[in-house]
Amino acid sequence: MSRTIVSAVVEQDGCLLMVRERPPAGPEQWVLPGGVVEPGELAHDAMVREVHEETGLTVAGPTGLACVSQHAVTDEPGWDGTWTVITFRAERPTGTLGPLDPDGEVLEAAWVPLDEARARLAAHPFRRRGEPLIAYLTGTAPPGALWLWPDGPQEPPVVIPAAATGPITRGRRDSGTGTVRGPG
């Protein structure tokens, strides 16, 4: 089975938006708001939905890509399979803070000072979930990096930085100004 999870890095006034959740088969933990992409749902739409469900806040959509990680789970019933986690940046949330989680797993949503947020992410029991986020938040990995664990969860990850050459477009780039123009 392959599944995709989305999460959101939402910063405001030196704090990071986090949720305290109690998963069905595990201890309480602090994580970024996010969850599983539903069948037929686009990842960016899932991120907006999950932020609202888990925090009560509304974001317009992603403003950037924080990181992507992919790993296999082979030792946890119900979670076995290949997982892709896409973490977006989002800004300017509106609304009233408070979980609206239909699954009842989110116990609390809060603005957590960045240092404390990094410590909470470091304490997450699932290394493959916390390590890319901490590296992004501390600047030790570039935005948009891809994290892979091809040799298993106990081995070091392979981190592939995002391309530094700019986006691929369907138009053509003016060599003098760098402006992208439509096809033709």
N, C-alpha and C positions, 0 to 999 in steps of 0.2 A: 504494500500500500504506500502511496505517496500522498503527502498532505502539505499544505502551505499554511504557515502562521504569519500574521502581521503584528507589528507593535509600533508604538509611536514614542519618539523622544520629543516631549513638549517642555520647553524651558520658559520660565517667567520669573523675573526679579531674583535671579540667583538660585532658583529652586527647580526641581524636576518633578513632573507629574508622575506619581506612582500609585499603584493599588496594592492593597493587602488582600490576598486571596487564600482560600482553603480549597485546593483541588480535591476531587473525590477520593483519590488514593495517595494522599500525601499531607505533609505538615503545612501550616500557614507559611506564606512567603510573600515578600515584597517584590513586585515586578513592574515593568512598564505596562500601561494599558495595551491590550491586544488580545488576539485569539485566532481561531481557525477561520480560514476563508471558506465560505459556503460554496457548494457546487454552483457554477455559473456566475459567481460574483468575481468582480475584478479586485485585485489586491488593494488599490487605493480606496475603493469604495468600502471594502471590509475594514480598513484602518479607521475611516471616519465613523463607521457603525460601531466598531468595538470601543473607540474612545468615548463615544456617547453612552453606550450601554454600561461601561465600567466606571465612568466618572461623572456622568450627567452633563459633561461639557461638549460643545460642538466645535469642531475645527472644519475649515473649508476644504481641506485636502492636504496632501503632502507638499512641503516646500523644498524637500531635498531627500536624498537617500543617505541614511546613516551607515548601514551595513546590511549585508546578506550573509547568512550562514546556511550550510547544508550538512546534514549528518544522518547516519543511520542509527536506529534504535533497535536492538535485538533482544533486550533482556527485561522489557517492561510490558506485560500483557496490556493490550489496549492501545499501546503507543508504538508497537513494533512497526517498522517501515522506514521510509526515507522522508525526512522532514526538511523543508526549506523555510527559513525564517527571514522575512523581509522587514527591516526596521526603517521606517520613514521618519523624517523630521516633520513637525507640524508647528504652526505658530498661531498666536492670537486666538486662544480659545474663548468662547463665550458661554454663558449659562451659569447655572448654580452647581457647585461641586457636591456630588453625592451619587453613589452607585445606583444604577437602574438595571443591574445585571439580571436578565431573565433566567439564568442558570443558578443564581443564588450563591455563586462561588466567591464573588467579590464582597469583602466585609467592610472595606474602607477605601476611599480615594483621598489623596493628600498631596500637598505641595511639600516636597522634601528638599532641604538644603543640599546642594550638589555634592559636598563631601560625604554627607550622611547617605545620600542616594547611591553613590559609588560603593560605600561600605555595605549597604543592603544588597546591591547586585553581586558583590563579591561573596556574600554569604549564601547566595542561591545554591541549592544542592546540585544543580545541573550545570556543570562547567561550560558546556557548549552554548548555553543560553546567556550566561553572564560575561564570559571573557570578551567576546566581540564588542559588547556594549561598553564595558569599562575601557577598552582600548580606544574606542571612538570618543568617549566622554573625556578621556585624559589626553587625547591628541596623539597617542602612540600608534594609532592606525588612521590612515586617511579616510575621509568620508567616502562611502560607496564601496569599501573593500569587501571582497568575497572571502569568507572563511570556510574552509573545507577540512574535514577530518577523515582522509582516505584510509588511514591505518588504524582507525578505531579511536574511541573517546579518551583513552589513556595516553595516546601519543600526541606530540605537538601538532597543532593545526598548520595547514598551508594557507597563507594569507596572500591574496592576489589583489593588489591595489587597482582602483578604478583607472581607466585609461585617462591619461593627462592631455590627450590631443583634442579633446572637445567632442561634442556630440556628432553622430553620423546623421546627416539630414538627407532629405530627398531633393533638396535644392542644390545650388552651387554656392560656394563660398568665394566672395570677392577677395582676391589675394592682396589687394591694397588695404582694404578696411576690415576684413574679417567678417563682414556682414553676410548673412545667409540670404540668398534670394531664391524665389520660387523656381520650379523647374522651367527650363526653356530659355 
